[in-house]
Amino acid sequence: MASAAVKLIGKCFLCSLHVVTLLLAPLSALRARMGTHPLPLPCPHPSFFPVSGAAATHQTSPSTSPDGMFKGIYHGKQCHAADIPAVLARAWATGVDRIIVTGGSLKESREALEIAETDGRLFCTVGVHPTRCGEFEESGDPEGHFQALLALAKEGIEKGKVVAVGECGLDYDRLHFCPAEVQKKYFEKQFQLAEAVKLPMFLHMRAAGEDFCEIMSRNMYRFPGGVTHSFTGTADDRDKLLSFEKMFIGINGCSLKTSENLEVVRGIPVDRMMIETDSPYCDIKNTHAGIQFVKSVWPSKKKEKYEPDSTVKGRNEPCLVRERILEPFGCHEQVLEVVAGCKGIADIEGLSKTLYQNTCRLFFPQDLDASADAQLESGTAIQNS
């Protein structure tokens, strides 16, 4: 992931969450350059980063992994220097409050926790992505593999860093990575992990709505809530997810490609929605239907003409979850703008506050103070639009 609302990170979920998506370069270099930072007061946008390409929704080869992109490597070619510190600096400067680094395997979950420990604003998830579920059986001891995940999650909770189980779910678009039966078996197994540690779930669903919802329905009692991030499903998929009382739906650029996508998004109540970047993927492109509502633009350069103070054209970043203007909470972010535009919501500030509340409710419930609740109850934020 990154949830306003982490995938989730990457996805900021406003959280982007998307919550979204990167391997933070060599950990020693990151620690040396970043140091530690106390957790700031909440702002409307945490963010999600999958820790490696294998956990990202569009990963097909190592050469295009977030690990590569944020090290300046595109399609196997070094185009610029690694720039993780600059990416994080842009995120913090634009008001990103927290980033959730999402793990896609046991190894990556360990790395995610290591990364999260480098900065007070970084958090992480522990879990196995559907395309990686073969690792349970490949380990030779599936139960031992599960117990290692459980031990890691407990360690991260004690350190105040692990905030969700995931990224887990079903992905039938990528069965060449892992067969459906293996995905289903270990998706269901990870509900045991969520139940044991009492954490929400950061979920992935691709072309698997029927099986995903069937497994969810059997296991809803096991976890306190979740978000199905980077949602690209149909209206029927949406309605099935919304039938689960504790489920949020995460929206990013991939959710806003077509007019059909926008129509599906119109039907998601804002009090059941989060927004995310899922960087470095899922940006809003000029060919997407949602582009008509975009007002905010961040300076960017082609990767071949890289400049440290600019984003890379075509590479999504957590800073893009919100764009600053002067007044507090007056942020215009591309996904936020498209959601507001397609739903006909003029009060983007109120929408932002509601999405932030959603994210905190799921991943950072300690931030839900009486004043925030009173603000929502008074009608300051948008409700069920």
Helices and strands as residue ranges (DSSP letters): H 27-34, E 46-50, G 53-55, G 62-64, H 66-69, E 73-74, E 77-78, H 84-93, E 98-102, H 106-116, E 122-126, G 130-132, H 134-138, H 142-158, E 162-171, G 172-174, H 180-197, E 201-206, H 209-219, G 220-222, E 226-228, H 235-242, E 247-251, G 253-256, H 259-266, G 270-272, E 273-275, G 289-293, E 300-301, G 303-305, E 311-312, G 318-321, H 334-343, H 348-363, G 365-367, H 370-377
